[in-house]
């Protein structure tokens, strides 16, 4: 959520939304041939043990290493697609941290990294790539305003680079007309999907928060779909989940935690075709469960600074009456029903009141929780690679196949049988560029 990994940091590549041309090797950089690897392609373990790639993408899977390639012997290791975290709040420093853990793409669910404001990230192979919802549709004073203490100013840490581009659009909405009017403005800003907050504050210890009503939610989702945009919902209760599904949401980026599931809610989600990003690590934190176990792992501690370690050892602790067993049982019921499960964390900033989570590291913790819920290690790995790429339309990543981006993670051991082996980082590549040790 383990063999002893090297303490050096791998590297990864920045994905694009279109499949790169890989018919001929790059003329600017030599190709890399990774040999003697166990290759998990995002869906299954292949018979092929050689993968050839360069900065244009994956050139070949299987066959012999080209004579002029730089050869990397991966004996004893497993090559995975770069991992995708399907729920974060991030900045450049956090994207760099994520990459050190083999997370090559983060999907931002509230933040500034829309298409009009991420040129500095797209071609930077020292950080994970990013997609973003911009800011979610919520009423004035609605979630997530209750999470922050008075006077708290979210944003980059002191001394960090400030975001470029225009100020973010804050789509506060209390009526269907307001929600509908914001959709084209959000689309114009270059967001990748549209997020709706459906939260009355009961789980966060602030019952009675202003919340989108059903009519406003319905109208906003319908308008987003009219513009061809994927829609996702923040919903932490069974009732909020029902509202989102009734509105026709494409995906739930949280799993309800206010009680056990029943057959009705599982069937409702299944029949809608929506995916679920359960963020079990977040639910655990909200229940007061810290990330101590992860922080105690030397493979994690060696890559986090003091602020992140302090954050990881903390928790939200707003809903101690919750049951992590109920959450895990719901994950298993959804998966068994055929619902697509995606791996996400809700990692954000290194502050203790948003604790229990850390960029990159918590993806591995989430994979361990998914296995604890009853998924096989291979099924959990799909949740952090091919399934997420498919559901978010990231057609150029999430798998190891000719023509796709060379976003790759090499680990010691076999995470298809022992999921904690994902932390045994040997190397990371982003767009075929190997990440050097931090």
PLY file of the C-alpha trace (Angstrom):
ply
format ascii 1.0
element vertex 438
property float x
property float y
property float z
element edge 436
property int vertex1
property int vertex2
end_header
0.00 0.00 0.00
7.48 -4.01 -0.66
11.28 -5.97 -1.59
13.95 -3.41 -0.87
14.10 -0.93 -3.75
17.08 1.07 -4.73
17.14 4.57 -3.35
17.89 6.10 -6.72
15.04 7.74 -8.51
13.73 6.42 -11.79
12.58 8.54 -14.64
9.54 8.84 -16.78
8.08 10.63 -19.84
5.47 13.31 -20.42
2.41 12.02 -22.24
0.52 13.76 -24.96
-3.06 13.26 -25.99
-2.13 11.98 -29.42
-0.17 8.88 -30.30
3.41 9.80 -31.20
4.91 8.64 -34.46
7.38 5.82 -33.81
7.98 4.36 -37.22
11.62 5.44 -37.22
14.05 5.84 -34.34
14.83 9.31 -33.07
17.63 11.04 -34.94
18.55 13.11 -31.89
18.84 10.50 -29.16
19.78 6.82 -29.31
17.19 4.20 -28.56
17.15 2.23 -25.32
16.69 -1.53 -25.35
15.50 -2.93 -22.06
16.23 -6.66 -22.04
15.48 -9.67 -19.82
12.47 -7.96 -18.27
9.20 -9.32 -17.07
6.84 -7.03 -19.00
3.41 -6.17 -17.63
1.84 -4.23 -20.47
-0.95 -2.61 -18.45
-3.24 -5.58 -18.88
-1.20 -8.78 -18.65
2.32 -10.18 -18.45
3.79 -10.68 -21.91
6.02 -13.43 -23.23
8.26 -10.72 -24.70
11.20 -9.71 -22.53
12.63 -6.84 -24.62
11.21 -3.33 -25.07
12.90 -0.79 -27.33
12.09 2.92 -27.05
13.39 6.43 -27.51
12.10 9.95 -27.01
9.51 9.48 -29.76
7.87 6.52 -28.02
7.96 2.74 -27.83
9.58 1.36 -30.98
9.21 -2.38 -30.42
7.95 -4.91 -27.89
9.76 -8.21 -28.31
12.48 -9.17 -30.74
16.18 -8.42 -30.43
17.89 -5.29 -29.21
19.11 -3.08 -32.09
22.87 -3.08 -32.46
23.11 0.67 -31.83
20.76 0.77 -28.82
21.78 1.55 -25.27
21.08 -1.73 -23.47
19.60 -1.88 -19.97
19.57 -5.35 -18.41
16.34 -5.66 -16.42
16.97 -9.18 -15.14
15.08 -9.78 -11.92
12.80 -6.83 -12.57
9.38 -6.01 -13.96
8.66 -3.29 -16.48
5.34 -1.49 -15.99
3.65 1.39 -17.77
4.18 4.61 -15.87
1.56 4.81 -13.13
-1.36 7.25 -13.27
-2.83 8.87 -10.16
-6.48 9.56 -11.01
-7.09 12.12 -8.24
-4.65 14.78 -7.05
-4.24 18.50 -6.36
-0.77 19.39 -7.51
2.00 21.80 -8.43
5.37 21.49 -10.15
7.16 20.36 -7.00
4.54 17.68 -6.35
4.71 16.53 -9.97
8.46 16.05 -9.53
7.85 14.04 -6.35
5.26 11.88 -8.08
7.69 11.06 -10.88
10.28 9.84 -8.38
7.78 7.14 -7.40
7.09 6.11 -11.00
3.87 8.11 -11.35
4.22 9.61 -14.82
0.77 11.25 -15.03
-1.37 12.96 -12.40
-5.02 13.83 -12.97
-5.78 17.04 -11.14
-9.28 17.27 -9.68
-9.15 20.91 -8.53
-6.36 23.19 -9.61
-4.77 25.37 -12.25
-3.14 23.00 -14.74
-5.63 23.26 -17.59
-4.40 23.25 -21.18
-3.92 27.02 -21.16
-1.59 26.84 -18.17
0.72 23.84 -18.42
3.15 24.49 -21.27
5.95 24.59 -18.70
5.08 21.01 -17.69
4.30 19.31 -20.98
7.92 19.22 -22.18
9.62 18.92 -18.79
10.78 15.34 -18.35
11.78 15.93 -14.72
8.12 16.07 -13.59
5.01 13.97 -14.13
2.58 15.03 -16.84
-0.76 16.46 -15.74
-4.40 16.81 -16.83
-6.90 18.98 -14.99
-10.52 19.78 -14.28
-9.69 23.34 -13.36
-11.91 24.24 -10.42
-15.03 22.24 -9.73
-18.58 23.52 -9.89
-19.82 24.17 -6.34
-21.97 26.80 -4.58
-20.34 29.79 -2.88
-19.13 28.56 0.51
-19.48 24.95 -0.57
-16.89 22.20 -0.50
-13.87 22.43 -0.30
-13.92 25.79 1.51
-14.51 24.10 4.88
-11.19 22.23 4.76
-8.98 25.29 5.12
-8.35 27.19 8.35
-9.12 30.90 8.41
-6.45 32.88 6.61
-4.95 29.86 4.85
-3.70 30.68 1.36
-3.49 27.67 -0.96
-0.84 27.73 -3.64
2.83 26.92 -4.22
5.11 26.78 -1.16
7.15 29.89 -0.31
9.89 30.43 -2.86
8.33 28.07 -5.42
7.53 29.10 -8.95
4.15 30.75 -9.27
1.69 29.46 -11.91
1.74 31.32 -15.18
-1.29 32.18 -17.26
-4.62 33.76 -16.38
-6.23 33.60 -12.96
-8.32 30.43 -12.55
-12.05 30.52 -13.19
-14.08 29.81 -10.04
-17.44 28.43 -11.27
-19.59 29.05 -8.18
-23.14 28.02 -9.04
-26.43 27.87 -7.16
-28.86 27.54 -10.08
-29.09 25.46 -13.25
-28.64 28.61 -15.32
-25.41 29.52 -13.56
-23.95 26.04 -13.96
-24.86 25.93 -17.66
-23.33 29.37 -18.25
-20.01 28.33 -16.71
-19.53 25.23 -18.88
-18.44 26.99 -22.11
-16.16 29.27 -20.10
-14.48 26.24 -18.53
-14.15 24.57 -21.92
-12.55 27.75 -23.28
-9.94 27.56 -20.53
-8.81 24.15 -21.79
-9.90 21.90 -18.95
-9.76 18.19 -19.70
-12.90 17.12 -17.80
-15.48 18.88 -15.66
-15.88 18.24 -11.94
-18.99 18.71 -9.83
-18.89 18.93 -6.02
-21.83 17.08 -4.40
-21.13 17.44 -0.71
-23.16 18.67 2.28
-20.14 18.60 4.59
-21.41 15.78 6.79
-18.33 13.60 6.31
-15.94 16.53 6.82
-17.52 17.52 10.13
-19.33 20.53 8.63
-22.94 19.41 8.10
-25.15 21.93 6.33
-22.61 23.16 3.77
-24.16 24.77 0.69
-24.49 21.98 -1.89
-25.51 21.68 -5.53
-29.14 20.64 -5.82
-30.30 17.97 -8.23
-31.59 20.39 -10.86
-28.33 22.35 -10.96
-26.27 19.16 -11.08
-28.43 17.70 -13.86
-28.22 20.85 -15.96
-24.46 21.22 -15.54
-23.71 17.60 -16.41
-25.98 17.71 -19.46
-24.34 20.91 -20.72
-20.84 19.50 -20.18
-21.76 16.44 -22.20
-23.19 18.67 -24.92
-19.70 20.15 -25.17
-18.19 16.65 -25.37
-16.56 16.77 -21.95
-16.08 13.90 -19.52
-17.83 14.60 -16.21
-16.71 13.54 -12.74
-18.22 14.04 -9.29
-16.92 14.46 -5.78
-19.38 12.46 -3.64
-18.56 11.03 -0.22
-22.01 9.79 0.86
-24.45 7.28 -0.57
-27.02 10.01 -1.17
-24.55 12.26 -3.00
-23.53 9.26 -5.08
-27.17 8.66 -6.05
-27.52 12.30 -7.07
-24.43 12.14 -9.27
-25.51 8.92 -10.94
-29.00 10.32 -11.54
-27.42 13.33 -13.25
-25.57 11.00 -15.64
-22.05 11.51 -14.31
-19.28 9.61 -16.14
-17.15 8.94 -13.08
-17.10 9.16 -9.31
-13.74 10.39 -8.04
-14.46 9.30 -4.46
-16.23 6.36 -2.87
-19.00 6.90 -0.32
-17.88 6.30 3.25
-20.94 7.01 5.39
-21.99 3.38 5.61
-21.81 -0.05 4.01
-22.98 -0.60 0.46
-26.18 -2.38 -0.45
-27.16 -4.16 -3.63
-29.15 -1.14 -4.83
-26.29 1.36 -4.87
-23.89 -1.14 -6.45
-26.42 -1.90 -9.20
-27.09 1.80 -9.73
-23.42 2.54 -10.31
-22.93 -0.58 -12.43
-25.90 0.11 -14.68
-24.85 3.72 -15.21
-21.48 2.70 -16.68
-19.69 5.15 -14.38
-16.16 4.42 -13.18
-15.10 4.84 -9.54
-11.86 6.25 -8.13
-12.32 5.06 -4.53
-9.34 6.95 -3.05
-9.23 4.45 -0.18
-6.15 6.21 1.21
-8.19 9.40 1.51
-11.14 7.66 3.17
-8.74 6.06 5.64
-7.27 9.47 6.45
-10.70 11.03 6.93
-11.39 8.22 9.44
-8.23 9.11 11.36
-5.97 6.40 9.92
-2.54 7.90 9.28
0.02 6.91 6.68
2.45 5.73 9.37
2.78 2.25 7.90
3.80 3.70 4.55
6.08 6.28 6.15
7.87 3.50 8.07
8.85 1.84 4.78
12.46 2.88 4.02
11.65 2.83 0.31
9.27 5.71 0.98
11.07 7.57 3.75
14.18 7.91 1.60
12.28 9.91 -0.99
10.23 12.29 1.17
11.41 15.44 2.92
10.47 16.38 6.48
7.31 18.26 5.52
5.93 15.38 3.49
6.86 12.83 6.17
5.04 14.89 8.78
2.02 15.12 6.47
2.05 11.40 5.72
2.08 10.61 9.44
-0.98 12.83 9.99
-4.63 12.47 8.94
-7.77 14.46 8.14
-9.56 12.72 11.05
-12.99 14.29 10.36
-15.05 11.07 10.40
-13.66 8.65 13.00
-16.99 6.78 13.09
-16.36 5.50 9.58
-15.36 1.92 8.80
-12.44 1.19 6.49
-13.73 -2.39 6.28
-16.99 -1.09 4.80
-15.04 0.92 2.24
-12.92 -2.07 1.21
-16.03 -4.27 0.98
-17.65 -1.68 -1.29
-14.59 -1.61 -3.55
-14.75 -5.37 -3.91
-18.51 -5.35 -4.58
-18.13 -2.72 -7.28
-15.26 -4.56 -8.95
-17.12 -7.86 -8.84
-20.13 -6.12 -10.41
-17.99 -5.05 -13.38
-17.45 -1.40 -12.42
-14.13 0.05 -13.56
-11.99 0.85 -10.52
-9.25 3.49 -10.95
-6.38 4.21 -8.57
-6.34 7.71 -7.07
-5.17 9.30 -3.85
-6.42 12.90 -3.38
-2.87 13.90 -2.45
-2.49 17.65 -2.23
-0.20 19.83 -0.11
2.37 18.99 2.60
0.31 20.27 5.52
-0.79 18.01 8.39
-4.49 18.91 8.24
-4.51 17.36 4.75
-2.49 14.42 6.06
-2.10 10.73 5.46
-1.16 11.29 1.82
1.90 12.11 -0.27
2.30 12.50 -4.02
3.61 9.38 -5.70
4.03 7.34 -2.54
0.31 7.13 -1.84
-0.41 5.58 -5.24
1.54 2.55 -4.05
-0.41 2.62 -0.78
-3.67 2.73 -2.76
-2.60 -0.30 -4.81
-1.99 -2.18 -1.57
-5.46 -1.20 -0.33
-7.04 -2.40 -3.59
-5.39 -5.78 -3.13
-6.55 -5.80 0.49
-10.07 -5.22 -0.85
-9.82 -8.39 -2.90
-8.44 -7.37 -6.29
-5.50 -9.39 -7.57
-2.21 -7.52 -7.93
-2.64 -7.51 -11.73
-6.14 -6.08 -11.39
-4.82 -3.37 -9.07
-2.04 -2.52 -11.55
-4.63 -2.11 -14.32
-6.40 0.41 -12.07
-3.25 2.58 -12.11
-2.42 2.12 -15.80
-4.59 0.91 -18.68
-8.03 1.31 -17.08
-7.42 4.91 -16.07
-5.93 5.77 -19.46
-8.95 4.27 -21.23
-11.58 5.97 -19.10
-9.90 9.39 -19.34
-9.19 9.11 -23.07
-5.40 9.11 -22.65
-4.84 7.00 -25.74
-1.07 7.46 -25.82
-0.21 5.99 -22.41
-1.15 3.49 -19.72
0.10 0.51 -21.72
3.34 -0.85 -23.11
2.76 -1.18 -26.84
4.48 -0.04 -30.02
3.64 3.54 -30.88
2.75 4.68 -27.36
4.67 7.07 -25.14
7.67 5.62 -23.38
6.37 6.38 -19.90
7.83 3.42 -18.04
8.58 2.16 -14.54
11.12 -0.60 -13.88
10.97 -2.24 -10.45
12.79 -5.08 -8.78
10.67 -8.15 -8.12
7.22 -9.04 -9.43
4.34 -6.73 -8.46
1.92 -8.94 -10.41
2.24 -11.37 -7.50
3.48 -9.11 -4.66
1.90 -5.68 -5.07
4.27 -3.89 -2.71
7.10 -4.61 -5.16
5.90 -1.50 -7.04
7.96 0.47 -4.51
11.19 -1.27 -5.54
12.03 1.46 -8.03
14.98 0.71 -10.28
14.35 3.25 -13.06
11.71 5.62 -14.41
11.39 7.05 -17.90
9.17 9.91 -19.01
8.84 10.16 -22.79
11.88 7.90 -23.07
14.03 10.15 -20.88
15.41 8.42 -17.83
14.94 10.24 -14.56
18.27 10.79 -12.86
18.76 10.34 -9.14
17.50 13.26 -7.08
1 2
2 3
3 4
4 5
5 6
6 7
7 8
8 9
9 10
10 11
11 12
12 13
13 14
14 15
15 16
16 17
17 18
18 19
19 20
20 21
21 22
22 23
23 24
24 25
25 26
26 27
27 28
28 29
29 30
30 31
31 32
32 33
33 34
34 35
35 36
36 37
37 38
38 39
39 40
40 41
41 42
42 43
43 44
44 45
45 46
46 47
47 48
48 49
49 50
50 51
51 52
52 53
53 54
54 55
55 56
56 57
57 58
58 59
59 60
60 61
61 62
62 63
63 64
64 65
65 66
66 67
67 68
68 69
69 70
70 71
71 72
72 73
73 74
74 75
75 76
76 77
77 78
78 79
79 80
80 81
81 82
82 83
83 84
84 85
85 86
86 87
87 88
88 89
89 90
90 91
91 92
92 93
93 94
94 95
95 96
96 97
97 98
98 99
99 100
100 101
101 102
102 103
103 104
104 105
105 106
106 107
107 108
108 109
109 110
110 111
111 112
112 113
113 114
114 115
115 116
116 117
117 118
118 119
119 120
120 121
121 122
122 123
123 124
124 125
125 126
126 127
127 128
128 129
129 130
130 131
131 132
132 133
133 134
134 135
135 136
136 137
137 138
138 139
139 140
140 141
141 142
142 143
143 144
144 145
145 146
146 147
147 148
148 149
149 150
150 151
151 152
152 153
153 154
154 155
155 156
156 157
157 158
158 159
159 160
160 161
161 162
162 163
163 164
164 165
165 166
166 167
167 168
168 169
169 170
170 171
171 172
172 173
173 174
174 175
175 176
176 177
177 178
178 179
179 180
180 181
181 182
182 183
183 184
184 185
185 186
186 187
187 188
188 189
189 190
190 191
191 192
192 193
193 194
194 195
195 196
196 197
197 198
198 199
199 200
200 201
201 202
202 203
203 204
204 205
205 206
206 207
207 208
208 209
209 210
210 211
211 212
212 213
213 214
214 215
215 216
216 217
217 218
218 219
219 220
220 221
221 222
222 223
223 224
224 225
225 226
226 227
227 228
228 229
229 230
230 231
231 232
232 233
233 234
234 235
235 236
236 237
237 238
238 239
239 240
240 241
241 242
242 243
243 244
244 245
245 246
246 247
247 248
248 249
249 250
250 251
251 252
252 253
253 254
254 255
255 256
256 257
257 258
258 259
259 260
260 261
261 262
262 263
263 264
264 265
265 266
266 267
267 268
268 269
269 270
270 271
271 272
272 273
273 274
274 275
275 276
276 277
277 278
278 279
279 280
280 281
281 282
282 283
283 284
284 285
285 286
286 287
287 288
288 289
289 290
290 291
291 292
292 293
293 294
294 295
295 296
296 297
297 298
298 299
299 300
300 301
301 302
302 303
303 304
304 305
305 306
306 307
307 308
308 309
309 310
310 311
311 312
312 313
313 314
314 315
315 316
316 317
317 318
318 319
319 320
320 321
321 322
322 323
323 324
324 325
325 326
326 327
327 328
328 329
329 330
330 331
331 332
332 333
333 334
334 335
335 336
336 337
337 338
338 339
339 340
340 341
341 342
342 343
343 344
344 345
345 346
346 347
347 348
348 349
349 350
350 351
351 352
352 353
353 354
354 355
355 356
356 357
357 358
358 359
359 360
360 361
361 362
362 363
363 364
364 365
365 366
366 367
367 368
368 369
369 370
370 371
371 372
372 373
373 374
374 375
375 376
376 377
377 378
378 379
379 380
380 381
381 382
382 383
383 384
384 385
385 386
386 387
387 388
388 389
389 390
390 391
391 392
392 393
393 394
394 395
395 396
396 397
397 398
398 399
399 400
400 401
401 402
402 403
403 404
404 405
405 406
406 407
407 408
408 409
409 410
410 411
411 412
412 413
413 414
414 415
415 416
416 417
417 418
418 419
419 420
420 421
421 422
422 423
423 424
424 425
425 426
426 427
427 428
428 429
429 430
430 431
431 432
432 433
433 434
434 435
435 436
436 437
